[in-house]
């Protein structure tokens, strides 16, 4: 049903499930006017299809200097990824670390066992997916962020039964990647992803 939402819309529009993003480069009043016309057409489409937008979830982010009638945000959450107007992912990394800490606390409170097999299974099933989500985009390069992520893994290895004290030895013997190794791999994936997109090998979804 939502497939025809971009009919007669000149501004780029991306939809995934019930999330829709409209964006346009504004370099003149004409561009601004065209974007508003496109928004009006989207509202008209909703009315024709007996749909109503949830205006409480409307978000706007601007990469530039000029304002807009919509309340401007310094960051928005899009498909689980926090995008900031300074083009960094600091807020997303902090949120990711916080969410992983909560998940680790849940694991250690709920499961009394400290056997390696059980804890590693829970780590890979409940924590790693949070770290890996869109990590090709936000993979940290600042030492402070990497250390925060490493601390999550140290929390795991320090509680596992009969593991040696040195962190590197523990990680090696348990056959799990250190976070900085995951980051290095993700940086390489980022380069490949950008190459594919820029050469239309892996085009953006529409």
Backbone as a ProteinNet text record, in pm:
[ID]
protein_1_A
[PRIMARY]
XXXXXXXXXXXXXXXXXXXXXXXXXXXXXXXXXXXXXXXXXXXXXXXXXXXXXXXXXXXXXXXXXXXXXXXXXXXXXXXXXXXXXXXXXXXXXXXXXXXXXXXXXXXXXXXXXXXXXXXXXXXXXXXXXXXXXXXXXXXXXXXXXXXXXXXXXXXXXXXXXXXXXXXXXXXXXXXXXXXXXXXXXXXXXXXXXXXXXXXXXXXXXX
[TERTIARY]
81.6	0	84.9	199.9	284	375.6	372.5	464.7	446.9	325.4	300.7	308.8	366.1	373.7	462.9	557	649	603.4	477.7	425.2	423.6	482	486	561.4	656.6	739.9	879.4	926.5	1059.1	1171.7	1140.9	1243.1	1270.7	1395.8	1426.4	1347.5	1293.6	1211.7	1248.8	1277	1312.6	1213.9	1164.9	1071.2	1119.1	1098	1127.1	1021.8	940.1	829	740	722.1	636.7	717	847.3	931.6	954.9	937.1	958.6	1044.3	1144.2	1233.8	1228.1	1210.7	1215	1331.7	1412.5	1526.6	1551.6	1614.7	1639.7	1748.2	1835.7	1936.5	1869.6	1882.7	1820.9	1928.9	1928.9	2025.2	1957.6	1823.1	1748.5	1606.3	1532.5	1393.6	1309.1	1348.6	1276.6	1285.5	1404.2	1421.9	1334.1	1331.9	1250.3	1102.7	1059.6	919.8	883.7	976.4	950.7	938.5	1024	1016.1	881	834.9	705.2	592.8	602	501.5	499.1	618.2	626.1	563.4	588.9	528	376	327	182.1	123.5	197.7	151.9	147.2	244.3	245.4	125.7	91.7	-26.9	-153.9	-157.3	-272.3	-282.8	-166.8	-164.1	-221.5	-183	-231.1	-383	-434.9	-579.3	-653.2	-599.9	-664.3	-665.5	-566.7	-556.3	-609.4	-683.5	-743.8	-640.7	-526.3	-418.9	-392.4	-335.5	-301	-160.4	-77.6	59.3	62.4	155.1	176	270.3	213.4	294	387	356.3	444.1	580	585.4	710.9	783.8	732.4	801.1	936.4	1039.4	1173.6	1236.7	1325.2	1390.7	1536.6	1625.4	1767.6	1821.2	1900	1951.4	2103.3	2163.1	2307.2	2336.3	2359.2	2379.3	2360.3	2333	2327.6	2189.9	2102	1973.6	1868	1766.2	1663.3	1545.3	1439.6	1320.4	1205.5	1081	965.6	950.8	995.6	989.6	1095.5	1061.2	1155.9	1281.5	1394.4	1520.5	1576.5	1628.6	1690.3	1841	1916.2	2060.2	2093.2	1996.8	2016.8	1881.5	1878.6	1757.6	1794.5	1697.2	1717.9	1650.7	1728.3	1677.2	1715.7	1614.4	1636.8	1741.8	1733.6	1823.2	1957.6	1981.9	2109.5	2086.3	2162.5	2148.4	2239.9	2179.4	2253.7	2260.4	2380.4	2398.8	2427.2	2389.7	2409.9	2555.4	2643.9	2787.1	2856.8	2775.6	2825.8	2914.6	2901.7	2973.4	2872.3	2922.4	2835.2	2860.6	2907.6	2938.3	2815.4	2700.5	2578.9	2536.7	2551.2	2512.9	2603.9	2733.3	2827.2	2797.8	2772	2739.5	2611.5	2511.5	2386.1	2408	2493.3	2522.8	2591.2	2690	2760.8	2664.3	2577.4	2480.3	2383.9	2337	2243.8	2310.6	2438.3	2511.8	2533.3	2562.9	2579.6	2451	2339.1	2210.6	2186.7	2218.9	2199.7	2292.9	2418.2	2511.6	2463.2	2412.8	2359.1	2243.1	2158	2044.7	2093.7	2195	2248.7	2306.1	2387	2455	2359.1	2250.6	2150.9	2059.9	2029.9	1931.9	1993.2	2116.2	2181.3	2292	2278.6	2375.4	2500.8	2488.2	2603.6	2711.1	2835.8	2948.7	3033.5	2969	3037.8	3061.6	3179.7	3214	3113.4	3072.3	2984.2	2853.4	2794.5	2666.6	2681.6	2781.3	2798.5	2839	2921.5	2961.2	2842.4	2755.8	2636.1	2546.2	2528.5	2445.3	2508.4	2641.3	2713.7	2693.9	2710	2698.3	2553.6	2457.7	2317.1	2252.8	2293.4	2222.7	2301.3	2434.6	2515.2	2582	2644.3	2715	2625.2	2497.9	2411.9	2394.1	2395.2	2383.1	2507.6	2624.3	2750	2763.3	2719	2739.2	2636.7	2525.2	2419.8	2469.9	2472.3	2518.2	2660	2740.7	2874.5	2968.6	2933.3	3015.7	3012.5	2903.2	2890.1	2951.8	2923.7	2964.3	3088.1	3154.5	3270.4	3363.1	3388.9	3465.1	3612.3	3667.6	3809.9	3878.9	3797.8	3854.8	3889.4	4005.9	4053.2	3957.6	3899.2	3807.1	3686	3630.7	3514.5	3551.3	3667.4	3711.5	3732.1	3788.3	3810.5	3678.4	3576.2	3444.6	3387	3403.8	3354.6	3436.7	3569.1	3654.6	3612.6	3569.8	3530.1	3410.5	3323	3208.4	3255.6	3353.4	3405	3481.1	3551.6	3622.9	3524.9	3407.3	3304.6	3265.2	3253.1	3217.9	3328.3	3451	3560.3	3599.1	3578	3614.4	3519.7	3400.5	3303	3300.5	3364.7	3363.8	3449	3397.8	3462.2	3593.2	3697.4	3826.9	3895.4	3886	3958.5	4078.5	4189.4	4308	4286.1	4368.3	4351.2	4378.6	4491.3	4520.3	4409.5	4363.8	4252.7	4284.2	4401.2	4434.9	4436.8	4494.8	4498.8	4357.8	4273.1	4135.2	4062	4074.5	4007.9	4056.6	4186.9	4242.6	4195.1	4196.3	4159.5	4010.3	3929.4	3785.5	3746.1	3843.9	3820.5	3716.2	3728	3642.8	3731.2	3679.1	3755.2	3757.6	3874.3	3881.2	3806.7	3750.5	3669	3748.3	3877	3954.7	3975.7	3975.9	3985.4	3855.4	3741.7	3612.6	3604.7	3657.5	3655.6	3737.7	3856.5	3942.3	3872.2	3805.8	3731.3	3618.8	3548.5	3437.5	3484.8	3604.4	3659.4	3683.2	3733.4	3754.8	3622.3	3519.5	3387.8	3331	3360.5	3311.7	3368	3497.9	3561.5	3497.6	3474.3	3413.9	3271.1	3194.7	3057.1	3050.8	3138.1	3140	3177.2	3269.8	3309.5	3191.9	3117.6	3004.2	2895.9	2867.3	2761.9	2802.3	2926	2971.5	2980.6	2993.4	3002.8	2874.2	2765.8	2634.9	2637.4	2731.1	2734.9	2631.8	2620	2522.4	2444.8	2342.9	2272.1	2193.2	2165.7	2084.4	1942.6	1875	1736.8	1643.1	1535.6	1439.8	1297.9
-120.8	0	125.8	119.5	238.5	256.7	164	167.4	290.5	346.9	460.8	594.3	596.2	720	823.6	778.3	871.3	911.9	883.5	922.2	1074.6	1122.7	1266.5	1345.5	1280	1346.5	1366	1489.2	1516	1497.1	1514.9	1499	1350.6	1313.1	1173.3	1127.2	1006.6	952.5	806.9	770.7	633.5	582.4	460.7	401.1	263.3	231.6	97.7	67.8	-35.8	-68.1	56.1	108.8	225.6	353.8	350.6	469.6	526.8	656.7	723.3	846.9	864.3	980.1	1054.9	1187.2	1273.5	1370	1387	1476.1	1549.3	1666.2	1746.7	1849.4	1873.9	1978.8	2114.5	2203.4	2335.3	2439.1	2491.8	2595.2	2723.5	2722.8	2841.8	2833.3	2944.4	2945.7	2850.5	2834	2743	2599.7	2559.8	2424	2405.6	2508.1	2501.8	2489.8	2567.6	2564	2428.1	2368.2	2237.8	2129.2	2137.5	2040.1	2051	2173.4	2191.4	2135.7	2155.1	2099.8	1947.4	1887.9	1742.6	1693.7	1766.5	1729.7	1740.2	1844.5	1860.2	1743.1	1697.1	1583.7	1456.1	1441.5	1323.3	1324.3	1442.1	1454.5	1421.9	1468.6	1440.8	1291.3	1225.9	1080.2	1008.4	1054.8	992.1	1005	1122.6	1144.8	1055.6	1043.8	960	813.4	771.2	630.8	608.3	708.3	697.1	666.3	733.5	715.2	847.3	836.4	955.4	940.4	1042.5	1038.7	1067.6	1002.7	1029	1148	1267.5	1388.7	1396.9	1320.7	1320.9	1260.5	1181.6	1115.9	1188.2	1303.2	1379.7	1427.3	1412.1	1457.4	1528.5	1621.8	1699.7	1720.5	1692.7	1719.6	1795.9	1898.4	1986	1982.6	1955.2	1963.7	2095.9	2199.2	2331.7	2439.4	2563.3	2676.6	2739.4	2722.1	2789.3	2704.7	2771.7	2704.6	2659.5	2616.7	2566.3	2578.4	2571.1	2584.1	2463.9	2347.6	2229.2	2241.4	2199.2	2207.4	2127.8	2193.7	2129.6	2046.1	1929.2	1840.3	1834.1	1810.1	1791.7	1649	1558.9	1420.3	1355.2	1253.5	1176	1028.3	943.8	799.8	742.3	676.8	620.8	474.4	385.7	241	194.6	250.2	207.3	276.4	368.6	439.4	587	642.7	782.7	867	957.1	1046.1	1184.4	1241.5	1373.4	1477.2	1602.7	1708.4	1748.4	1697.9	1725.2	1612.8	1522	1411.1	1314.1	1308.7	1208.8	1108	1000.2	898.1	882.9	991.6	986.6	947.9	1009.4	978.7	834.1	784.6	646.2	549.7	578.3	490.7	490.4	608.8	616.2	539.5	552.5	480	330.3	289.2	147.3	87.9	160.4	113.3	100.8	201.2	198.9	81	56.8	-53.1	-187.6	-200.6	-325.3	-349.2	-243	-256.8	-306.4	-250.6	-296	-442.8	-481.5	-620.4	-713	-669.8	-750.3	-765.3	-655.9	-663	-760	-758.1	-850.7	-995.5	-1021.8	-1157.3	-1206.3	-1122.5	-1164.8	-1175.3	-1099.1	-1110	-1230.2	-1261.8	-1366.3	-1505.5	-1517.3	-1647.9	-1655.9	-1750	-1764.2	-1840.5	-1919.8	-1995.5	-1902.7	-1943.2	-1868	-1957.1	-2060.5	-2151	-2080.9	-2099.7	-2030	-2049.8	-2173.7	-2201.6	-2123.1	-2119.3	-2050	-1899.8	-1841.7	-1696.8	-1649.9	-1728	-1690.2	-1696.5	-1796.2	-1806.7	-1685.2	-1645.7	-1528.6	-1399.9	-1389.1	-1271.9	-1257.7	-1369.1	-1365	-1343.9	-1393.5	-1384.4	-1251.6	-1194.2	-1077.8	-947.5	-954.7	-832.3	-799.2	-897.3	-873.9	-813.1	-858.2	-795.8	-645.6	-599	-456.1	-383.3	-441.8	-380.9	-381.5	-489.4	-504.8	-429.4	-387.5	-322.9	-194.7	-194.3	-79.2	-36	-127.7	-90.4	-49.8	-84.7	-37.8	114.5	174.6	320.4	387.9	333	404.2	346.8	249.5	185	289.2	280.9	385.3	387.9	507.8	525.4	595.9	655.9	721.7	616.9	632.8	534.2	521	633.3	629.7	542.5	553.4	472.2	324.2	295.8	156.7	96.4	174.8	126	98.4	181.7	158	24.7	-4.7	-131.6	-249.5	-228.5	-333.4	-366.2	-262.8	-283	-377.3	-373.1	-464.3	-609.2	-634	-769.8	-812.5	-718.4	-750.7	-789.3	-725.3	-761.8	-907.1	-948.5	-1087.5	-1182.5	-1157.4	-1251.5	-1257.4	-1147.4	-1147.6	-1231.3	-1257.9	-1335.6	-1482.7	-1516.7	-1655.8	-1741.8	-1855.4	-1947.1	-2002.8	-1999.1	-2059.2	-1997.6	-1866.7	-1801.9	-1729.6	-1724.1	-1655.8	-1506.3	-1436.7	-1293.3	-1206.3	-1225.7	-1135.9	-1137.8	-1019.9	-1008.1	-1071.4	-1045.6	-1099.3	-1251.6	-1311.2	-1456.8	-1514.4	-1446	-1493.4	-1492	-1381.1	-1367.7	-1474.2	-1499.4	-1599.3	-1739.6	-1773.8	-1908.6	-1935.9	-1829	-1845.8	-1836.3	-1807.2	-1798.4	-1691.5	-1574.7	-1461.9	-1345.5	-1264.7	-1150.3	-1038.3	-976.8	-853.3	-745.5	-647.5	-545.9	-467.3	-438.3	-360.6	-436.3	-571.2	-649.7	-641.4	-642.8	-627.9	-491.5	-388.4	-253.2	-245.5	-309	-308.8	-373.4	-486.3	-554.2	-465.6	-396.6	-311	-191.3	-139	-29.4	-76.2	-198.3	-252.8	-272.1	-317.7	-335	-200.6	-95	38.1	84.8	62.8	101.3	27.3	-103.5	-183.9	-136.7	-107.5	-62.3	68.8	165.4	294	276.5	185.8	160	105.2	10.9	-50	53.1	138.5	238.7	341.2	390.4	494.2	443.4	312.5	255.5	182.6	208.8	149.8	-2.8	-61	-207.1	-251.9	-172.6	-199.9	-71.3	-41.9	85.9	100.6	225.2	252.9	200.9	156.2	107.3	220.6	190.8	294	245.7
0	0	0	65.4	78.6	-41.8	-135.4	-248.4	-336	-340.3	-428.2	-355.9	-234.3	-158.3	-225.6	-307.9	-373.5	-513.3	-546.9	-677.1	-691.3	-798.7	-827.9	-721.1	-652.9	-552.5	-611	-614.4	-672.6	-571.2	-442.1	-338.4	-315	-288.2	-257.1	-134.5	-141.8	-33.4	-11.4	113.6	149.8	253.6	235.2	329.9	370.5	498.9	549.7	655.8	630.9	720.5	733.4	857.6	875.2	895.4	863.1	872.3	733	719.6	590.9	611.5	526.2	532.3	399.6	408	290.2	309.1	206.1	220	88.9	100.9	-18	12.9	-82.7	-69.3	-91.8	6.3	-1.9	-30.2	-151	-188	-233.5	-237	-276.9	-223.1	-232.4	-188.2	-272.6	-398.7	-486.3	-435.2	-388	-332.2	-208.6	-124.6	-3.6	-37.9	-136.4	-180	-238.2	-313.7	-373.8	-268.5	-165.9	-57.2	13.2	36.2	101.1	14.4	-117.8	-208.3	-200.5	-191.8	-181	-50.5	58.8	186.5	179.4	111.3	94.8	15.4	-86.9	-167.7	-84.1	6.7	93.5	187.6	239.8	324.5	244.2	118.8	33.5	7.2	-13.7	-33.8	88.2	208.4	331.2	342.5	309	317.1	218.3	96.5	-5	35.3	115.1	157.2	298.6	350	483.4	591.2	580.7	677.8	748.2	867.9	945	999.4	977.1	1026.1	1175.7	1245.2	1388.2	1401.5	1416.8	1418.1	1538.5	1644.6	1762.7	1731	1621.7	1585.3	1472.9	1431.3	1328	1379.8	1299.2	1336.5	1217.7	1249.9	1145	1182.9	1090.8	1114.5	993.8	1020.7	916.6	917	801.8	785.6	714.7	792.1	734.9	839.7	795.5	886.5	900	802.1	804.7	873.5	926.3	1004.5	920.7	989.6	924.2	1022.6	972.6	1060.1	1152.9	1111.6	1196.6	1305.4	1427.5	1538	1505.1	1511.6	1474.8	1590	1557.2	1654.3	1628.7	1733.6	1716.1	1675	1693.9	1652.8	1631.1	1545.4	1522.5	1520.6	1553	1553	1429.6	1346.8	1222.7	1213.3	1223	1216	1317	1437.7	1544.7	1545.9	1451.1	1443.6	1474.5	1569.8	1607.6	1519.1	1441.6	1353.1	1416.3	1426.3	1487	1380.3	1410.3	1311.6	1295.2	1382.9	1366.4	1289.8	1234.1	1151.1	1227.3	1359.5	1438.8	1493.3	1547.8	1605.5	1755	1818.4	1960.8	2043.2	2013	2088.9	2068.3	1946.7	1919.9	1995.6	1998.1	2068.7	2218.3	2274.6	2417.1	2447.6	2359.9	2378.4	2366.2	2271.6	2251.2	2373.7	2427.4	2546.6	2664.1	2680.6	2790	2775.8	2653.7	2630.2	2654.4	2615.6	2638	2787.2	2861.3	3005.5	3071.7	3027.2	3080.8	3048.7	2925.7	2884.9	2962.4	2984.2	3062.8	3206.2	3263.9	3399.7	3408	3306.5	3302.1	3297.8	3216	3203.6	3336.2	3399.9	3522.1	3640.5	3638.1	3745.7	3726.8	3601.3	3572.2	3574.7	3526.4	3517.6	3622.6	3713.2	3822.1	3778.4	3674.4	3628	3573.5	3592.4	3537.7	3447.6	3395.6	3304.5	3170.7	3111.5	2986.6	2874.5	2851.5	2737.6	2746.3	2866.3	2883.5	2866	2932	2925.3	2786.1	2718.5	2583.2	2486.3	2506.6	2423.2	2444	2569.4	2600.6	2548	2559	2508.6	2357	2286.5	2140.5	2094.8	2173.2	2133.3	2172.7	2286.8	2339.9	2337.3	2331.9	2339.9	2206	2145	2018.5	1910.7	1896.5	1794.3	1815	1939.4	1967.4	1918	1943.6	1901.3	1749.4	1686.2	1541.7	1457	1516.4	1437.4	1369.9	1237.2	1156.8	1193.4	1245.3	1292.4	1179.3	1053.6	942	932.8	981.6	977.3	1099.6	1219.1	1340.7	1408.6	1347.7	1411.3	1474.3	1605.5	1674.1	1635.5	1634.2	1607.8	1724.4	1814	1931.1	2036.3	2097.4	2194.2	2311.9	2353.9	2466.7	2439.6	2319	2283.9	2274.7	2217.8	2206.7	2344.9	2437.3	2573.8	2644.7	2616.5	2676.2	2630.6	2501.3	2448.8	2501.2	2513.7	2569.7	2713	2788	2928.1	2937	2837.5	2837.5	2831.2	2744.3	2730.6	2855.3	2919.3	3043.1	3153.2	3153.2	3251.6	3234.4	3108.8	3081.2	3125.1	3077.4	3103.6	3250.7	3323.9	3465.9	3550.5	3496.9	3574.2	3535.3	3422	3377.7	3470.6	3504.3	3598.4	3543.6	3629.4	3600.8	3478.2	3460.9	3352.8	3410.7	3338.6	3389	3396.7	3473.1	3495.8	3374.3	3303.2	3190.5	3085.1	3046.1	2951.9	2818.2	2761.5	2630.3	2631	2738.4	2747.1	2755.9	2833.7	2849.1	2716.5	2642.6	2513.8	2417.1	2414.4	2323.4	2358.8	2486.1	2527	2508.3	2514.9	2495.5	2348.6	2264.1	2119.4	2085.3	2147.1	2111	2068.3	1978.1	1928.7	2030.3	2045	2122.2	2043.8	2115.6	2049.4	1945.7	1976.2	1880.2	1749.7	1755.8	1632.5	1551.8	1622.2	1554.7	1487.2	1555.9	1501.8	1373.6	1374	1255.1	1137	1161.4	1055.2	1004.1	1096.7	1055.7	974	1006.1	926.2	782.7	767.8	634.3	561.6	634.7	574.9	530.6	607.8	575	441.1	420.3	294.7	178	195.8	89.5	62.1	171.1	154.9	77.1	112.7	42.9	-104.7	-129.6	-268.4	-348.5	-288.9	-357.9	-386.2	-286.6	-305.3	-410.5	-402.1	-494.8	-638.3	-654.2	-788.5	-830.1	-756.1	-786.5	-788	-716.3	-704.6	-601.2	-495.5	-391.1	-366.4	-448.7	-440.9	-312.5	-275.4	-158.4	-180.8	-73.6	-89.3	-125.1	-194.2	-230.1	-200
[MASK]
++++++++++++++++++++++++++++++++++++++++++++++++++++++++++++++++++++++++++++++++++++++++++++++++++++++++++++++++++++++++++++++++++++++++++++++++++++++++++++++++++++++++++++++++++++++++++++++++++++++++++++++

